[in-house]
Amino acid sequence: MTAAVENLLFRYCYDDRGRLLAKQVPGTRGETQMVYDQLDRVILSQDASQRQRHQWSFTKYDDLGRPVITGLCTRAARQDSLQAEANRTLTQYEQRTAASTNPQHYTLSQAYPQLSAQGRFTQYQVLTASYYDDYNFDNDPAGQPDATYDTQYNGQFGGTVPTPDLRVTGLVTRTCVRVLEVAESATGAWLTTTSFYDAQGRPIQVRSANARGGEDISTSQLDFAGKVLKSYTVHSDPRALPAPVTIAELFTYDHAGRLLTNAQQLANEAQPKVLATLRYNELGQLQQKQLGLGSQNVDYQYNIRGWLTHLNDVAQRDPNDLWGMELYYNHGFTRDYHQYGGNITGQKWRSKADSVTRAYGYIYDQSSRLLQGDFVARTTTGTWTGEKQNYGLRYVSYDENGNILTLQRRGLVAAATRSTPKQYGPSTP
């Protein structure tokens, strides 16, 4: 099999247990290999680029099968030999530990691949860590939590104040992501995200370390169905901001749970400002979006299939409309050119800036690939003609794989055309 043919194939290899051992897709310049534990979970993977460096990506799991540690390690060994070693390993999970030698407070040497100073895998580096069930991340025997819910912003909420619940079994309580090229023990080497939940297991507060050395705290007030009624976000940046930035967002809904209004209030504002007011038709489709306090409305219309046909009105009967557009599925400049699959056959639009109505008409082949796009504008006499800025598209052709072979464009100067023949190498997907 030639290299050209090899790079055009989707190739998948399985073992006798039906597990995917290797896969190759066009454009990857080599296959990706996987190693599994005895519970059929991927514990090692290596792509073509990593193979040149003998590098593997590893995943560690806890006793409930949840991924807790991911990272990179190095070993010059074939996939089949590593799989044989994994098959002989009895322990299939890692545990939380209070040992100070493990900064993530998870063991790394129980399940395969065993990562230790004396192990066969070298240069291992932990990139992410996940914690579940509690907030005692360092596995302190006294059970003291290492993160607490921030209550100082409770006064921002009326009605039922969000209240955390410590019964978080089965929930993700913290994730840690390594900042590359920073020493593991240095300040800022890890970006942590801690989540707090209410009695129904719904997230109500997220505390995240940001890249500026500060913290982002987002607290949410939920209704009975779990929709956000109000969120209050605090962003601190010790490098640039003398005081944290606060943003409050308020949401209202109708009886069907559809969003009606979205308002926002910054720290220096006395009252929240309405960002959008939404209205719906009898079918639940968005009919109108009112921006701000009504200075601009965006109206939507649909056909019987639910496809968008109008965005405002091209005729701009509303003097406040800045833009209008119509979409057609039955004809463009060719009458009775039906596209039942949803292809747009024509569109018209008009901007308040120059009040000129412009249009595109599209033609497709039997595989729904675009063949032609005619661009015209309506003159003051009502006739359609090409503008000097004619952005038409013609003479599009494709090969058997759907790659574009030829096309011709017009641009700012109507007389100038650009014919662009496309050529592809024999291994191009």
C-alpha atoms as one frame of an Amber mdcrd trajectory, in Angstrom:
protein
   0.000   0.000   0.000   1.483   3.336  -1.069   1.842   6.310   1.261  -0.642
   8.267  -0.887  -3.311   5.599  -0.455  -2.438   5.214   3.218  -3.173   8.882
   3.856  -6.605   8.630   2.259  -7.838   5.834   4.501  -9.823   5.757   7.699
  -8.269   2.744   9.398  -9.302   1.107  12.691  -7.705  -1.916  14.387  -9.331
  -3.911  17.203  -8.254  -6.680  19.547 -10.122  -9.894  20.343 -12.216  -8.046
  22.959 -13.460  -5.483  20.452 -11.345  -2.661  21.866  -9.950  -0.059  19.497
  -6.169  -0.460  19.571  -5.171   1.891  16.758  -6.869   4.336  14.443  -5.737
   6.523  11.596  -7.668   9.272   9.860  -6.569  11.349   6.856  -4.298  14.247
   7.687  -2.902  12.850  10.960   0.358  11.536   9.444   0.202   8.326  11.415
  -1.991   6.273  13.669  -3.065   6.848  17.249  -2.518   3.849  19.519  -4.321
   2.987  22.744  -3.597   0.773  25.760  -6.416  -0.470  28.039  -6.672  -1.720
  31.593  -8.576  -4.861  32.548 -11.788  -2.824  32.848 -11.521  -1.774  29.175
 -10.693   1.851  29.947  -8.067   3.761  27.962  -5.068   4.309  30.216  -2.436
   5.205  27.594  -2.653   6.811  24.166  -0.039   7.980  21.695  -0.398   9.867
  18.421   2.127  10.031  15.593   3.782  13.185  16.903   4.187  11.741  20.397
   5.629   8.532  18.979   8.665  10.416  17.676   9.410  11.486  21.278   8.383
   8.138  22.867   5.739  10.089  24.770   2.398   8.737  26.014  -0.707  10.426
  27.416  -1.981   8.645  30.526  -5.262   8.622  32.438  -5.725   7.443  36.035
  -9.061   6.407  37.571 -10.401   6.119  41.115 -12.145   3.090  42.621 -15.478
   4.175  41.107 -14.074   4.387  37.589 -13.942   8.176  37.445 -10.956   9.874
  35.749  -8.903  11.679  38.384  -5.450  12.294  36.877  -4.260  12.897  33.315
  -0.801  13.753  32.081   2.231  12.807  30.003   4.980  10.244  30.478   7.850
   8.825  28.433   8.823   5.280  27.551  10.334   3.764  24.413   8.111   0.704
  24.082   5.637  -0.718  21.600   1.902  -0.682  22.175   1.632  -4.476  22.310
   4.289  -4.811  25.009   2.646  -2.117  27.123  -0.723  -3.812  26.692   0.776
  -7.098  27.889   2.112  -5.369  31.012  -1.264  -3.750  31.666  -2.962  -7.142
  31.400  -0.728  -8.463  34.198  -1.483  -5.562  36.560  -3.950  -6.416  39.329
  -4.711  -3.002  40.865  -6.942  -0.940  38.583  -7.343   2.370  40.439  -5.583
   5.101  42.386  -6.460   6.438  45.836  -6.437   9.755  47.623  -3.419  10.240
  49.858  -2.256  12.779  52.412   1.398  12.303  51.465   3.128  15.599  50.797
   5.210  13.947  48.073   2.107  13.869  45.876   1.046  17.496  45.255  -2.276
  16.341  43.773  -2.848  14.016  46.772  -3.510  11.005  44.575  -1.324   7.934
  44.368   0.301   7.414  40.977   1.975   4.023  41.329  -0.849   1.576  42.070
  -2.560   1.175  38.697  -0.834   0.851  35.354   1.153   2.782  34.278   2.963
   2.886  37.613   4.599   6.289  37.881   7.423   6.640  40.378  11.068   7.624
  40.522  12.061   3.962  40.158   9.456   3.090  37.527   9.916   2.288  33.857
   8.004   5.397  32.791  10.075   8.563  33.049   9.562  12.312  32.756   5.963
  12.012  33.864   4.007  15.194  34.315   0.501  15.611  35.710  -1.594  18.017
  33.633  -5.069  17.778  35.191  -6.561  16.518  38.441 -10.214  16.037  39.386
 -11.765  15.635  42.832 -15.134  14.231  43.849 -17.423  13.699  46.841 -15.969
  16.248  49.312 -13.801  19.334  49.764 -10.984  17.658  51.716  -8.672  17.759
  48.721  -5.440  17.069  50.647  -7.059  14.039  52.330  -6.464  15.512  55.777
  -7.321  12.852  58.410  -9.220  15.497  60.372 -11.482  16.025  57.362 -11.058
  19.792  57.262 -12.319  21.298  53.975  -9.747  23.042  51.793 -12.297  25.340
  50.136 -15.361  27.131  51.445 -18.447  28.685  49.938 -18.165  32.490  49.746
 -21.154  34.017  51.543 -20.141  37.693  51.424 -22.339  38.329  48.369 -25.542
  36.810  49.771 -26.970  40.297  50.162 -27.121  40.619  46.374 -29.954  38.091
  46.212 -33.551  38.635  47.190 -35.954  35.867  48.080 -34.362  32.479  48.644
 -30.622  32.967  49.047 -28.452  30.265  47.413 -27.366  27.826  50.108 -24.654
  25.186  49.659 -25.088  21.566  50.680 -22.132  19.393  51.674 -23.793  16.204
  50.418 -21.846  16.160  47.171 -21.212  12.448  46.719 -20.782  11.696  43.035
 -20.251  15.342  42.067 -17.097  17.041  40.822 -15.931  19.406  43.546 -12.645
  20.657  42.093 -10.601  20.483  38.904  -6.978  21.553  38.568  -5.283  22.403
  35.274  -1.519  22.725  35.019  -0.038  25.932  33.608   2.719  24.809  31.264
   6.276  26.128  31.552   5.735  27.038  35.212   7.409  25.033  37.969   4.922
  22.718  39.651   5.649  24.123  43.097   5.553  27.769  41.975   2.672  30.135
  42.593   0.263  30.098  39.677   1.333  26.659  38.437  -2.238  25.393  38.745
  -5.577  26.926  37.784  -8.193  25.510  40.127 -11.968  25.536  39.758 -14.089
  24.654  42.798 -17.830  24.027  42.495 -20.483  24.206  45.212 -23.971  22.722
  44.926 -27.383  23.109  46.515 -29.462  20.332  48.102 -30.621  19.191  44.643
 -27.048  18.814  43.369 -27.234  21.891  41.141 -24.160  24.153  40.874 -24.755
  27.471  42.631 -21.223  28.832  42.995 -17.993  28.379  41.059 -14.694  29.754
  42.348 -11.958  29.792  39.705  -8.374  30.993  39.784  -7.710  33.151  36.733
  -4.539  33.621  34.704  -3.952  37.074  36.215  -3.424  35.696  39.697  -6.883
  36.675  40.903 -10.127  34.808  41.381 -13.477  34.705  39.611 -16.487  33.916
  41.803 -19.831  33.290  40.117 -22.914  32.670  42.265 -26.304  31.705  40.818
 -29.823  31.847  42.199 -32.023  29.126  40.696 -35.750  28.612  40.496 -37.559
  25.352  41.259 -36.876  23.981  37.767 -33.170  24.863  37.899 -33.201  27.920
  35.628 -30.931  30.817  36.578 -32.880  33.770  37.991 -29.867  35.852  38.924
 -26.121  35.433  38.702 -23.539  37.560  40.459 -19.950  37.416  39.192 -16.903
  38.955  40.856 -13.630  39.223  38.919 -10.440  40.235  40.703  -7.152  41.109
  39.021  -4.452  42.073  41.537  -2.118  43.184  38.738  -4.353  45.862  37.260
  -7.608  46.438  39.132  -7.737  48.312  42.450 -11.134  46.776  43.199 -12.949
  43.692  41.909 -15.300  44.022  38.940 -18.842  42.867  39.687 -21.526  41.932
  37.169 -25.093  41.017  38.095 -27.342  39.393  35.498 -31.077  38.894  35.912
 -33.347  36.610  33.881 -37.111  36.182  33.625 -39.036  33.366  31.939 -42.543
  32.627  30.741 -44.777  29.726  31.796 -43.019  27.418  29.300 -39.558  28.184
  30.648 -38.553  30.363  27.695 -36.308  33.336  28.343 -38.215  36.643  28.324
 -35.751  39.262  29.554 -32.045  39.508  30.253 -30.773  42.453  32.293 -27.299
  43.372  33.507 -26.009  45.644  36.253 -22.401  46.698  36.777 -20.898  47.816
  40.068 -21.231  51.551  39.374 -24.827  51.394  38.104 -27.830  52.142  40.291
 -30.289  50.017  38.296 -29.934  47.033  35.985 -30.128  47.688  32.252 -32.273
  45.500  30.051 -30.116  43.909  27.359 -32.811  41.993  25.519 -36.541  41.278
  25.632 -37.734  38.217  23.726 -41.160  37.337  22.340 -42.327  34.051  20.839
 -45.079  32.908  18.493 -47.635  30.172  19.137 -45.168  27.489  18.005 -42.510
  28.612  20.462 -40.293  30.157  17.796 -38.481  33.392  18.541 -40.585  36.135
  16.965 -38.934  39.320  18.169 -35.837  40.328  20.064 -35.958  43.819  21.519
 -32.474  45.135  22.175 -31.900  47.472  25.078 -34.924  49.575  25.983 -36.555
  49.236  22.571 -34.219  51.334  20.454 -33.800  48.388  18.096 -36.043  45.393
  17.391 -35.060  42.281  15.467 -38.099  40.491  14.005 -38.072  36.872  12.814
 -40.400  35.053  10.409 -40.423  31.388   9.414 -41.976  29.138   6.800 -44.160
  26.127   7.573 -41.060  23.963   8.021 -39.637  26.276  10.660 -36.896  27.641
   8.418 -36.006  31.311   8.874 -37.372  33.467   6.017 -37.214  37.062   7.290
 -34.914  38.991   9.566 -36.673  42.328   9.973 -38.063  43.694   6.690 -36.076
  44.434   3.540 -38.538  47.240   2.760 -37.600  48.728   6.160 -41.075  49.945
   6.995 -39.875  50.413  10.557 -37.610  53.510  10.529 -35.621  52.110  13.466
 -34.508  49.004  11.572 -30.834  49.112  10.648 -30.856  45.906   8.623 -33.337
  43.659   6.867 -32.913  40.306   5.162 -35.082  37.712   3.397 -34.142  34.097
   2.677 -35.669  31.959  -0.090 -35.723  28.191  -0.464 -37.925  27.834  -3.586
 -36.274  30.211  -6.043 -33.428  32.664  -6.474 -32.932  34.159  -9.912 -34.146
  30.828 -11.297 -37.887  30.345 -10.880 -39.244  27.130  -9.353 -35.786  26.147
  -8.176 -36.906  24.227  -5.102 -34.408  23.080  -2.490 -36.355  20.791  -0.192
 -33.246  19.919   1.800 -32.970  23.424   3.229 -30.411  24.939   0.857 -30.859
  28.698   0.509 -31.577  29.495  -3.155 -31.728  33.260  -2.781 -31.398  36.073
  -0.299 -32.078  39.800  -0.278 -30.859  42.344   2.214 -30.860  46.054   2.771
 -28.902  48.305   5.081 -30.108  51.633   6.389 -26.650  53.058   5.675 -27.241
  53.337   1.904 -30.814  51.960   1.494 -29.734  49.825  -1.481 -31.357  46.401
  -1.778 -28.876  43.697  -2.746 -29.365  40.031  -3.509 -27.675  36.707  -4.079
 -29.058  33.840  -6.145 -27.559  30.393  -5.614 -27.415  27.257  -7.750 -26.394
  23.822  -6.457 -25.542  20.491  -8.027 -27.292  17.210  -7.221 -25.006  16.731
  -4.214 -26.074  20.110  -2.735 -22.685  21.656  -3.545 -22.644  25.328  -4.478
 -22.092  25.919  -8.213 -22.946  29.576  -8.673 -23.710  32.692  -6.669 -25.006
  35.714  -8.601 -24.705  39.092  -6.884 -26.897  42.035  -7.967 -28.335  45.261
  -6.604 -31.595  47.123  -7.244 -31.238  50.523  -8.866 -33.391  53.574  -8.220
 -35.537  52.584 -11.234 -36.308  49.207  -9.680 -34.204  47.072 -12.031 -31.641
  44.530 -10.858 -28.086  44.914 -12.134 -24.514  44.147 -11.157 -22.678  46.702
  -9.053 -19.086  47.793  -9.375 -18.516  45.912  -6.145 -19.746  42.659  -7.632
 -19.018  39.745  -5.298 -20.364  37.062  -7.589 -19.164  33.487  -7.762 -19.289
  31.264 -10.865 -17.855  28.219 -12.589 -17.362  26.169  -9.450 -16.425  22.545
 -10.068 -15.495  19.660  -7.788 -13.654  16.373  -7.989 -15.081  13.029  -6.873
 -14.051  13.666  -3.262 -15.853  17.014  -3.101 -12.688  19.127  -3.300 -13.045
  22.417  -5.199 -11.254  22.291  -8.560 -12.151  25.637 -10.131 -14.023  28.805
  -9.271 -14.270  32.354 -10.583 -14.838  35.372  -8.370 -15.564  39.021  -8.923
 -14.637  41.674  -6.432 -14.291  45.415  -5.976 -13.576  46.045  -9.671 -16.265
  44.538 -11.865 -13.996  44.021 -14.872 -11.416  42.082 -12.893 -12.047  38.395
 -12.391 -10.097  35.810 -10.520 -10.085  32.272 -11.831  -8.516  29.977  -9.286
  -7.710  26.415 -10.330  -7.135  24.194  -7.327  -4.584  21.412  -7.255  -4.266
  18.763  -4.558  -1.515  16.333  -3.780  -2.194  12.615  -4.120  -2.504  12.224
  -0.348  -4.878  15.133   0.226  -8.136  13.983   1.859
